[in-house]
Amino acid sequence: MPTLLLTAAAVIDAQGLSAAPGALLLEVSTFDALSTRPGHVPDTWCRSKCLLAGTVAEVVASPQSVGARRIDLPHSILIPALVNAHTHLDLTHLGPRAHDAASGFSGFARLVMQSRPRDEAAVRAGVREGVRLSLAGGVVGVGDIAGMVTPTLTTWATDELGAGPLMGTSFLEFFAMAGAAIERLDSAIAPARQLRPASSRVRVGLSPHAPYSVSARGYQHAMDLRRGLNLPVSTHLAESTHERDAVVHARGPAIDLLQSLGVYDDEARQWLGHARSPVDRLSEVIARARETRAAPLSLVHCNDLSDADLDVIASSDASVIYCPRSSAYFDAPAAFGPHRYRDLLARSVNVALGTDSIINLPERLTRISPWDEAVFLHRRDGLDARTLLAMITSNAARAIGLPAAAFSFSHGEPESASAGVVALEVGEPAGRSGARMLEAAMSSEVGPRLMVLGSLD
């Protein structure tokens, strides 16, 4: 296969590589997956391997670099392609919406229920547009929630994602609180047992929505399928005060919503109102994360965590996916205090970043990217850029079942598959280290440019 030599002001990843000036030597199956000019976003993937990564002098001096197509980017740094660990691409057509604080989280839930696409063409169109905006944000991997729009799971969003250039996991979302819904659950989620996406780049997973919309039997069923079929599982957890009111006290808007839908039966009453916290309610489910590492369990949001909740998560093998701008959109810090992602990291929990749905993103939107979540945290909390880079590359890959090594350049495995390369313009390097240039990129208005759209095949 042909080879591609990229030189830049620096090459940096989350596993320790920082070469300034730096270079990458890649083996690629086609140059069509390469960004050839500013503003151009590749939408065709290539089979790619990282052959060499290091200083320009080291890489250029290698005999493997002879005859490579060379592109020099003296004012940019190169990082691995990005992973958005939690998104809702089928909602892209809704666009950003201002948050109506008066209606609260339940009002937001009703907005989604009433406005989401319900026919195949609209679902597919939303996913396609979401894929386009993801590529524009340097994203090659996604953990996408394929929302449930009919009583039985559809494969529309999964099929559309599989037909495109992204890789990742399509989580088939379901709701199952009342006894009647539980009895129908096996037939409702039947597609998860047999679905084969259009591309091997996309894996199927399950997403029991949340502990106020899925009861014990629903979660246990999902975890049984996870163990038996190696299906990744992702669930929203500890997101809002309405969730806490429902799960801990069996009251509030979420309970009102269940009652209005006619699904607050005896099974729901036995599940809700009998726990110290949402995490406590799911503690037995979370503990089952250790049953297999072939299919990850991810807990999304986790805005509402006590010390005891941290212990539950840290003692499992579950990942936490934090969506900072979504948390701020719903004013979660005012309700629960600062998010405890740093405490989770200190306890060696795998923490990744996601964007959540387009609804909670800024009005002037040109991309959907976890890079912007990392920038948000860097500016607000001062978290170091290398940790943030891990949360949007290797950590995020692990959280949704992609190989973390493919989202680094220095994993110690020669000629390993590469998921892709992103460039960040940093201006004149002026002798700065790669780490300093990455910090500068997160402090500026620079956007990620997808240089190479790779593959794990």
Secondary structure, 3 states (H helix, E strand, C coil): CCEEEEEEEEEECCCCCEECCEEEEEEECCHHHECCCCCCCCCCCCCEEEEEEEEHHHHHHCHHHCCCEEEEEEEEEEEECEEEEEECHHHHHHCCCCCCCCCHHHHHHHHHHHHCCCCHHHHHHHHHHHHHHHHHCCEEEEEEEECCCCCCCCCHHHHHHHCCCCEEEEEEEECECCHHHHHCHHHHCHHHHHCCCCCCCEEEEEEECCCCCECHHHHHHHHHHHHHHCCCEEEEECCCHHHHHHHHHCCCHHHHHHHHCCCCCHHHHHHCCCCCCHHHHCHHHHHHHHHCCCCCEEEEECCCCCHHHHHHHHCCCCEEEECHHHHHHCCHHHHHCCCCHHHHHHCCCCEEECCECHHHCCCCCCCCCHHHHHHHHHHHHCCCHHHHHHHCCHHHHHHHCCCHHHHCCCCCCCCEECCEEEEEECCCCCCCCHHHHHHHHHCCCCCCEEEEECCCC
